[in-house]
Amino acid sequence: MGSGAGTASFLKVVLKNFDILAWPVVSLVYPLYASVRAIETKSPVDDQQWLTYWVLYSMITLFELTLAKVLEWIPIWPYAKLILICWLVIPYFSGAAYVYEHYVRPFFINPQTVNIWYVPRKKDVFSKPDDILTAAEKYIAENGTEEFQHIINKADKSRSESHGHGHSIFN
């Protein structure tokens, strides 16, 4: 009779702390096992699934580390995170592949136009550098040669007035 009470209290502890116990199993132990198995197979499909999972897992971890103080105030966060990780991990749902294809890949493949720092966007390493000539060519293509000449004349007039000379650098 004593072992039955011990088993019942053990089950209560397990059920009460299910999210805490399930988190490492679902997010680390099973993906680690599946990743090792994927490495040992010749199929690239399972390799992609688990590489994608680990990329997303890293992003979730960075998100959590960055917003730890805010997430402490959201009582359902551990449960939501567990459900999200289950969706990413379980191959039936292919959640990792879905999130990667629809959100992560477009973000990295097509850089956003809003940059905090100025980093010239380039199509590839061998494309034209972003410099004054490229900017001028782009302006001419968008606005025409006459408008570009107008800007040059305006800049030339402004420069000659500020220097007190009657000649321009273009003459």
PyMOL commands that set and color helices and strands:
alter all, ss='L'
color gray80, all
select helices_A, chain A and resi 2-16+18-40+44-66+68-71+77-89+95-109+132-143+145-163
alter helices_A, ss='H'
color red, helices_A
deselect
rebuild
show_as cartoon
